[in-house]
Amino acid sequence: PPLDNLELKPGTYKIKIENPAFKPVTKTITVTAGGTATIQHDFK
């Protein structure tokens, strides 16, 4: 399930996803004006 919903200004962002049992994952997203971006990752 999502942990947070963020409102970000348009631009490019690096998002770090952490779980103590796994290595951190960094994803790059681009947010457009009026748009949405969804980040999904399954730790395995």
C-alpha positions as CSV (number, residue, x, y, z in Angstrom):
1,P,0.0,0.0,0.0
2,P,1.1,3.6,-0.6
3,L,2.8,5.1,2.4
4,D,2.6,8.8,1.3
5,N,1.0,11.0,-1.3
6,L,3.2,13.9,-2.1
7,E,2.3,17.1,-4.0
8,L,5.4,18.2,-6.0
9,K,6.1,21.1,-8.3
10,P,6.8,20.1,-11.9
11,G,10.3,18.8,-12.4
12,T,12.5,15.7,-12.1
13,Y,13.1,14.0,-8.8
14,K,15.1,11.1,-7.4
15,I,13.0,9.2,-4.9
16,K,14.7,6.8,-2.4
17,I,12.6,3.8,-1.2
18,E,13.9,2.0,1.9
19,N,13.0,-1.2,3.7
20,P,15.3,-2.3,6.5
21,A,15.4,-5.9,5.2
22,F,16.5,-4.9,1.7
23,K,18.9,-2.6,-0.1
24,P,17.5,0.9,-0.8
25,V,16.1,1.6,-4.2
26,T,16.4,5.0,-6.0
27,K,14.0,5.9,-8.8
28,T,13.9,9.0,-11.0
29,I,10.5,10.4,-11.8
30,T,9.4,13.4,-13.9
31,V,6.3,15.3,-12.7
32,T,4.5,17.4,-15.3
33,A,2.2,20.4,-14.5
34,G,-1.3,19.0,-13.6
35,G,0.0,15.4,-14.0
36,T,0.6,12.6,-11.6
37,A,3.4,10.1,-11.1
38,T,3.2,6.7,-9.4
39,I,6.1,4.8,-7.9
40,Q,5.8,1.1,-7.4
41,H,8.4,-1.3,-6.2
42,D,8.2,-4.8,-4.7
43,F,11.1,-5.7,-2.4
44,K,12.2,-9.2,-3.1
